[in-house]
Amino acid sequence: MGYDHMTDRDREAMERKQDEILNALGITRD
C-alpha cells in the first residue's frame, strides 16, 4: 500500500496519530 518503506515503529506512530484524530472527531474504532 506504499508503506513498505516504513518501519514498524513508523507504522505504529501513524496509526496512533490516526486514532487520536478519529477520537478528536468523536469517532472510535472497536
C-alpha positions in Angstrom: 0.0 0.0 0.0 3.0 2.3 -0.3 4.1 1.8 3.3 6.7 -0.9 2.6 9.5 1.6 3.2 8.1 2.4 6.6 9.4 0.7 9.8 7.0 -0.9 12.2 7.6 2.0 14.6 6.6 4.5 11.9 3.5 2.5 11.1 2.5 2.3 14.8 3.1 6.1 15.2 0.9 6.8 12.1 -1.9 4.5 13.3 -1.7 6.1 16.8 -1.9 9.6 15.2 -4.9 8.5 13.1 -6.6 7.1 16.2 -6.1 10.5 18.0 -7.6 12.3 15.1 -10.6 9.9 15.0 -11.1 10.3 18.7 -11.0 14.1 18.4 -13.7 13.9 15.8 -15.8 11.7 18.1 -15.2 8.5 16.1 -14.0 5.4 17.8 -13.0 2.1 16.3 -13.9 -1.1 18.2 
